Amino acid sequence: MEISGFSDGESFDIYSQVDMIDSQFDVQEDQEEESLTQPVREQKFSTLNAQVKEVPKHIRPQPILPGGCCMLSDSDLKEIAETELLPETFTVYTNGRTVINHPFGGPGFEACELPIFNDYTGPNGGYVALYSHQKEGSIYSVGNGIYVMGQVRIPGEYQGRIFVPEGYQLGDNITRDENILETCKQYFPNLEDFWVGGDTGGWYGIQP
């Protein structure tokens, strides 16, 4: 998840960390698969499906199973992201530095609740994420002392993985928009200093 648009021009990419971790476990899983008998292999995938189904259907990734998997088009994912609401009790899995939205048994990963507030519930909407230097009450870090506190849904559209609030264009700096901050402040009254960003399409499977 690349967090961009800061006043100092810095950006952070936590998706590269996910890819690195996934690749390490892919190697391990490939080695394990070679030693599995057919009944054991089928039981393993059955367990995986049961875990994945615990995540709401419209936001979970499609499981990769023997024989291929189902993929949605970019336009389908965009439509889903702009119309479907994330649950306000939204379980994510994080090791404090990386976060994913499906069960993951990697070392150090724990389930936690990402605060979601659906201030706008109509069509053509999406989520801004709230960032702060306040570690207390945060869900995970994106590096350099910056933490994610939660997400709020407002009017706008997704352009690729980036949510663009109504009245803005892709690439505009939305981080300190007074109206957006005021809306978010209603749900995070004790958060003293924060800013927002639109890199939230990854929850719906939208890729960079």
C-alpha positions in Angstrom: 0.0 0.0 0.0 1.8 3.1 -1.2 1.1 6.1 1.0 1.7 9.2 -1.1 0.8 12.9 -1.1 2.7 13.9 2.0 4.0 17.4 2.3 7.6 16.1 2.4 7.1 14.1 -0.8 7.9 10.8 0.8 6.1 7.6 0.0 6.0 4.1 1.5 5.1 0.8 -0.1 4.0 -2.0 2.2 2.7 -4.2 -0.6 6.3 -5.0 -1.5 6.7 -6.4 2.0 3.6 -8.5 1.4 5.0 -9.8 -1.9 8.3 -10.7 -0.2 6.6 -12.5 2.6 4.3 -14.3 0.2 7.2 -15.4 -2.0 9.0 -16.9 1.0 6.0 -18.9 2.0 5.3 -20.0 -1.5 8.7 -21.7 -1.6 8.0 -23.3 1.8 4.5 -24.4 0.7 5.8 -25.9 -2.6 8.3 -28.0 -0.7 5.5 -29.1 1.7 3.1 -29.9 -1.2 5.6 -32.3 -2.8 5.4 -34.6 0.3 1.6 -34.5 0.7 -0.6 -37.5 -0.3 -3.8 -36.7 -2.2 -6.2 -37.0 0.8 -4.0 -34.8 2.9 -3.7 -32.2 0.1 -7.5 -32.1 -0.4 -7.9 -31.6 3.3 -5.4 -28.7 3.3 -7.3 -26.9 0.5 -10.6 -27.6 2.3 -9.3 -25.9 5.4 -8.0 -22.9 3.3 -11.5 -22.4 1.8 -13.1 -22.5 5.2 -10.7 -19.8 6.4 -11.2 -17.6 3.4 -15.0 -17.8 3.6 -14.7 -16.1 7.1 -13.9 -12.8 5.2 -16.9 -11.0 3.5 -17.2 -12.2 -0.1 -17.0 -8.9 -1.8 -13.6 -8.0 -0.2 -11.8 -11.3 0.1 -9.4 -12.4 -2.6 -10.3 -15.4 -4.6 -8.5 -18.6 -3.2 -6.0 -20.1 -5.6 -7.0 -23.7 -5.9 -5.9 -26.6 -8.1 -7.2 -26.1 -11.5 -7.1 -22.3 -11.5 -9.1 -19.5 -9.9 -11.7 -16.9 -10.7 -10.6 -13.4 -11.5 -12.6 -10.2 -11.8 -11.9 -7.5 -14.3 -10.6 -4.1 -13.3 -14.0 -2.5 -14.2 -15.8 -5.1 -12.0 -13.5 -4.4 -9.1 -14.0 -0.7 -9.5 -17.8 -1.0 -9.5 -17.7 -3.2 -6.4 -15.3 -0.8 -4.6 -17.5 2.2 -5.3 -20.8 0.5 -4.3 -20.1 -2.1 -1.6 -19.5 -1.0 2.0 -16.7 -2.6 4.1 -18.1 -3.9 7.4 -17.6 -1.7 10.4 -16.2 -4.7 12.2 -13.4 -5.4 9.7 -10.8 -8.0 10.6 -7.4 -7.6 9.1 -4.1 -9.5 9.8 -1.0 -7.6 10.6 2.5 -8.0 12.1 2.6 -4.3 12.9 4.3 -3.4 9.6 2.3 -5.3 6.9 -1.5 -5.8 6.7 -3.6 -8.1 4.6 -7.4 -8.7 4.6 -7.5 -12.5 4.6 -6.3 -15.2 7.1 -2.6 -15.6 7.0 -0.5 -17.9 9.2 2.9 -16.1 8.8 5.1 -15.6 11.8 4.0 -12.6 13.9 0.7 -12.0 12.2 -2.3 -11.4 14.4 -6.0 -10.6 13.7 -7.1 -7.1 14.7 -10.1 -4.8 14.0 -9.5 -1.9 11.5 -12.0 0.9 12.4 -14.3 1.5 9.5 -16.9 4.3 9.4 -19.4 4.4 6.6 -20.2 8.1 6.8 -21.4 8.0 3.2 -23.4 5.0 2.2 -24.5 5.9 -1.3 -23.1 4.9 -4.7 -19.9 6.4 -6.1 -18.0 6.4 -2.8 -14.8 5.0 -1.3 -12.5 5.2 1.7 -9.8 7.5 2.9 -7.3 6.1 5.4 -6.3 8.2 8.4 -2.6 8.5 9.2 -0.9 9.8 12.3 2.3 9.9 14.2 0.4 8.7 17.2 1.2 5.0 17.9 -1.3 4.6 20.7 -4.6 3.2 19.2 -3.1 2.6 15.8 -3.6 -0.6 13.8 -0.3 -0.9 11.9 2.7 1.1 10.8 3.7 2.2 7.3 7.2 3.1 8.4 9.0 6.3 9.5 6.8 6.7 12.6 3.6 6.8 10.6 0.6 4.8 11.7 -2.8 3.9 10.2 -5.7 4.7 12.6 -8.8 3.7 10.5 -10.9 4.5 7.4 -13.9 6.7 6.6 -16.1 6.4 3.5 -17.0 9.6 1.6 -18.2 10.4 -1.9 -15.8 10.0 -4.8 -14.4 7.3 -7.1 -11.5 4.9 -7.5 -9.0 5.5 -10.2 -6.9 2.4 -10.1 -6.2 1.5 -6.5 -6.4 5.2 -5.4 -9.6 6.6 -4.1 -10.2 10.2 -5.4 -12.7 12.2 -3.3 -15.4 14.1 -5.0 -14.1 17.4 -6.4 -10.5 16.2 -6.8 -8.5 14.7 -9.6 -6.0 11.9 -9.4 -2.7 13.3 -8.1 -4.2 16.1 -6.1 -3.1 16.5 -2.5 -6.0 15.6 -0.3 -4.1 15.0 2.9 -5.2 18.2 4.7 -8.6 18.8 3.1 -10.5 20.6 5.9 -13.9 19.2 5.0 -12.6 15.6 4.9 -10.7 16.0 8.1 -13.8 17.4 9.8 -15.8 14.4 8.7 -13.2 12.0 10.0 -12.8 13.9 13.3 -16.4 13.0 14.1 -15.3 9.4 14.4 -11.9 9.9 15.9 -12.5 12.8 18.4 -9.4 12.0 20.4 -7.0 12.0 17.4 -5.1 15.3 17.7 -3.1 15.4 14.5 -3.7 13.3 11.4 -4.0 13.4 7.7 -5.7 11.3 5.0 -4.8 9.3 1.9 -6.7 7.4 -0.8 -4.7 4.3 -1.3 -7.5 2.0 -0.1 -8.5 0.0 -3.2 -6.3 -2.9 -2.2 -9.0 -4.1 0.2 -11.1 -4.8 -2.9 -8.4 -6.6 -4.8 -7.6 -3.6 -7.0 -3.9 -3.9 -8.1 -1.5 -1.0 -8.8 
